[in-house]
Each structure stands twice: as C-alpha cells, then as structure tokens.
Amino acid sequence: MKGTVIITGANSGIGKAAVFKFASEGYRIIMACRNIQISEPVCQEIIAKTKNINVDLLQLDISSRQSIYSFCETYKKKYNVLDILIHNAGHFKHGEKNFQRSIDGIELTFATNLFGPVLMTNLLLDMLAKSKNPKILNVCSTNIKHFFDKRRKINFGVLSGETVEDKEYNSYKIYGDSKIALLMATSMMKQEYKPYNISVNAIMVPATKMSKETIKKFNSYWKVLAFLQNIIIPKSEIIGEAYFSICTSNVYTGMTGKLINHQGKIVEMANDSISFIKSITSTDAYPPYVNNKETIEKVWTICKQYVETAKCNLLT
C-alpha cells in the first residue's frame, strides 16, 4: 500500500474521480462523506472496479464542528497515519438569497469551504506528522478571478459572523469569498505547519458541471452560457488526475504554499498590466488581492478563533 488518503466530498463528481484514481494506484482511501446512504454504493462500486479493498467510508459533515470532531476521533482509532488530506467538499447554492446557516449557526458557505477544512486539518495534525511526506491539498476555484476587479473585497461581515441579514446575502459572491479566503489560509498553513514538514498547496479548479435544476434558475441569457460551460469544462476525471499528480508526482516534491491549475502549472500573481480579457480567461495568474498581507492575517485570525471556539465547545 502506497499511502493513506482522506478525500472529503468523495461520492460524486471530482471527488469520486479522485478516489477512483488513488484507489487504482494502490492507495488506501477514506471517503469522507456527509450522506452515508448515498455514498455506500459508490464506495462498493470503486472497490469492485479497482479491485482495491482498502477503500473505506466515514461520515463527515464538514460544516459541523461535532461531525468533524467525531470523524477525526474515529479516524485515529482506525488508522495510525495520514499521508494526504484533500479538502474537496464544497458548498454553493446558486441563487440562494436567504442567509444560510450551518448547524453551529455559522454562515454555511464559509463553514463548509473554509472553517471546516481549517478545523479538520488542525485536529489531524498529529496523524499527518507521522507521515514521511505529508501533504494537504485545498480545492479553490477560478471564481477567485473576480477579485481582479479592485472594488471586490471579502465580505468580512459575513465571514466574522457580524452580518446575518438576508439583504446583504449573495450566494455567488460568498462562494467566491470563501474560496479566496481558503487560498489565503493556504499560505498561512504553509507557515504554521512547517515544523510538521507538511506541504500545503491549493488547486484552482475550473467551473464544474451544473445540474439541470441549477440551470433552470437562470434567465435565458445565463442559461445559454451555463449550457455552453457544461460542454467545454474539463471532465471530472481530468481534475481527479490533477489531484493525484499534485499529491504524488516528484515534480511537486518540496513545493508548498502554491496555487496550481488543473493542468498542473503553477499559477503566479498577475502584474498590474494584465489585460481584462486575460484576467477573465487565463488560468496562469491570480489577482494581487490574494497576497494582501493585512487581509490574509485577518482571515487567518478569524479561522483561528473558529478553531479555538470549536475546541472549547467540544471539550465542555
């Protein structure tokens, strides 16, 4: 067996494709999924197709503090080490205008896409530290390119929990905020986890395929664009291969704190002269906002407060 891997949100789409790839290559996989009933047949399907019996399924709702804690405790009882942790699970409910809360009262998108991965990683540090070559992969999105607009900022009111009103709630913008915040958290994880010799990188995933139900919510113009997007976006298997390559290829040995696109190329910060068209279409550059030191520290401070609060609540 080549190593032990946790992949969240592993029962469909890119997550499922990544599980299949790792399992095919002889890794032990733990599918961390919210809905066990739906996920069990997927787990059995992968075992049957890859002939790899070391594919396990554990329940995890990444937006719930208690669920994360229970998952990590169960994992530690069953396994001795963790080599690769892939934060693939995400939340985005297009068109939602009502403020969405997790079971803990946290805005649901941030709870799922940012706080959950940070807390889960913190609770599994001892397992990662036992690995000879531990790696973390945070899944970000090309949605962050909207921050090439210099007027665009993270909504810290929602991120910090100060704003809980529907009138300022925009699910699409909050999704983008959560993903750029996760990218910023990646740079802080690089520093914080250096003593553990953990490589922490992020992948910029292009738009994912939209369901018919989601497309129905668009007006005619956006329906056409959504339909075209579904035709041209890379297949889940291609992104799953990218997950595998970033976490296992010698090309990325010793690399940490980087953003990598689905083609395996390092994404660099754009210079000020980047054209508007290139900022929208390119997957080779990210907006300078990502490197704003004050914003990074503010995001990480809120993340650490979440972890501390979660631990206090779980221990009482």
N, C-alpha and C positions, 0 to 999 in steps of 0.2 A: 504493500500500500504506500502510495507516494506522499500522502499528507491528509490532513483533516480540514474540511472547508465548511463554513456556515454561509448560506445564501438566504437572505430574507426575501419574502415575496416570491417564493420559488415555484409556485404551482401553475404559472401561466406565462405567456409572453417571453420576454428576455430572460427572466429568472429561470423558467423551465428550460430554456435553451442552454443556459449556462450550466445548470445541474446536469443535463444530458452530456455536455462536453466534458466536464470534470469527471463524471462517472465513467464515461467511455475511456478516459485516460488513466483510470485506476485509482482515483482519489476516493476517500471516504467523504460523503456529503451529508450534511444535516440541512434538510429543508425546513426553514423557519417560516411557518405559515399561520395565518390567522384562522382560517376555516379548515379544520382537520377533515371534515366530511368530504369536502370538495377535493382536498389535497391528497387524500389516501389513494384514490385510483391513479392519480398522476405519479405518485411515488412508485406504485407497483408497476406501472407502465414503463417507467425508466429502468427499474430493476430488470424487467423482462427483456427490454431491448438492448441494454448494455451488458447484461449478464454480471452486473456488479451488485452483490448483495449488501454492500456497505453503503446503502442509501437509507438514511433514517429521516423520520418526520417528527418534528416537535412543534407544539403550539406556541405561537407568538403573535401578539397584537403589539406592534412596535409603537403604537400611540399610547399604550397603557404602562404606567410605571410598574404596577403589580405584575403584569404579564411579562414584562422584560425581566424583572427580578426572578420570577418563577422559572422562566426559560433558562436563565443563567445558572440558577441553582441546580436544575435538572441536568443541564449540560455537564456541570462539574462533577456530578455524581456518576455520570455515564462515561465520560471521556477524561483523558489525562492531559491533553494538549490541544491547542488550536493554532493552525498554521496560517489560514487565510480567512478573513472575515469580509464578506461583501454585503454592503448596505444597499440592496437593490430595491426593497419595498418602498413604495411612494404613494402619496395621496394627491389626487387632483380631481375635483368635481366641477366640471365645466358648467358655467352659467349659474352657479350657486350664488345667491345674493344674501342669504341669511347667514349670520355669523355661526360658524361650525365649531363645536367644542368636543374635545376628547372626553373620555370617562373621568379624567382628572380635572376637567374644566379649562384645559389649555386649548388654544386655537388648534384645530385638528390638523391642518396642513403643516404647521411648524412642529407640532407634537410628533407627527409621523416622519417627516422628511429631514428634520434637524435634531430636535431634542432626543427622540428615541434612539437614533444611531449613536449620539454622543454618550448617553447613559449606558447603553448596551456595551459599547466599547470599554467604558470605564469599568464596568462590572466584570469584563472578561480579560482585563489586562494581565492578570496572573496566569491565565491559560495561554495567552499569546506569548508571554515572556518565556514560557517553557519551550517554545519552538526555536529551531535553529535559524529559521529565516521567516519570521512573522510578517504578514502583510495585511493591510487594510485597503479596501477599495470603496470609495464613496461615489455613488452614482449621481452625477449632476446632469444638466440639460442645456441644450442650445438656447433655451429660453433666457439664459443669462445675457444673451446678446442684446436684449432690450436695454441693458444698462449702458450701452454705447450712447444712449440719449442722456446727456449730462444732467437733465432735470430729474431723471429717475433715481430714487433712493429707496432703501429698505424701509418699510413701514415699521418703525420701532415701537409704535404704539401697540400694534397687534403682537409683534414679537415679544415684547416685555409683559404683555397681559394687561396693559393700561387701557387699551381700546377694546371694547367688547360689543360695539354697536353695529347694527346692520348697515347704516348709512355709509360707512367707510369701508365696507367689505367688498372686495373684488377678488374672486377666487383665482382668476388667471394671474393677476399681479402678485397675490400672496404666494402662489406656487413658484413664480419666478424669484420672489424674495427668499423663499425657503431654500431654493437650490443654490442661489449665490451665497447665502449665509452658510450653507454646508460646505461650499468651496472655500470660504474664508476660514471656517472651522478646520478644514483640512490642513491649512498652513499652520494653525496653532497646534493641532495634533502632532504634526511633524516635530515641533519643538518639545512639546510636553512628553512625547513618547520616545524621544531619542535615547534616554537611559535604558529603555527596554529593547533597543535595536529593532524597532518596528518601522517598516516602510509604509508610509501613508500617502496614497495617491488618489486622484479623482479621475473619472472618465466623463467626458461630455457627450452624452447620448443624444442623437438627433431625435426629432419628433417621432413619437410612437403611433402605431396604427389606431385610429379612432373607431369606436363601435358605431353601428347604425343608429343606436339610441342617442349617442352623443351628437352625431351629425344632424339628427332631426331637430336639435335645439338651435341650430344656426339659421340665420336668414339665407336667402337664396345665394347671395354672393359668396358667403363664407362656406356654404355647403359645397359649392363647386371647388373651392380651394382645398377643403378638407378631403374631398374625393380624390383630387389630384395628389394631395400629400400621401394618402394611403397607397397610391400607385408607386410613387417614387422613393419612399423611405426604405432604408435597408431592412432586410428580413431580420427577425429576432435571432436567428441562428448566427448571423454575421456579428451582431453585437455580443452574443454569448461567447463567440470565438475571441472577441476582443477582451472580454473579461478574463478569459483563460490566459491569453497571451500576456496581458499586463501583469498578472499574478504569478506566472510561471516562467516566462521567457528570460533567458540570460541578458537580453537586450536591456531589460529594466532593472537588472541587479544593482543594488545600492542606490537606486533612484527613489527619492521621497519628496513629498510636497509639490508634486507636479500635476498639471491637468493634461490629460491625454485624450485625443479624439478617437472616434470609433475605428479609424484607420490605423491607429497605433502611433500617430505623430504627436510630438509634444506641442501643446498649444501655448504660445507665447503672448505676453501682454502687447496689445496694439500700440503703435505710436500715434501721436496726435494727428498725423497726416492721413490716416486710414480713411478711405472713402466711405460714404454712407452705404453704397451698394455692397462693398466688400464686408462692411461690418455686419450686414444682414446675412450674406451668403457664405462667408468664409467660416471654416471650422479650424483655422490655423491661428486665430487670435482671440483674446478675450479682452473685455473692457477694462481700462485702467482702474475703475472703481473697485475692482476685486482686490487691489493692492493698497487700498486706503487704510493706513495703519490705525487711525482712530476708529474707523468703522469695524475693522477686524477685532480690535480689543473690546469694543462694545458688544459685538456679537458673542465673543468668547466669554465675557463676563456674565452675560445672561445665560449662556449654556452651563457654565459652572454653577451658577445659582440654582438652575434647574436640577442639576445632579445632586447638589448638597441638600436641597429640599426633598428630593426624591428619597435619598438615603435616610434622612431623618424620619420621614413619614413611614418608610418601610421597616425601620427598626423600632418604631414605637407601637 
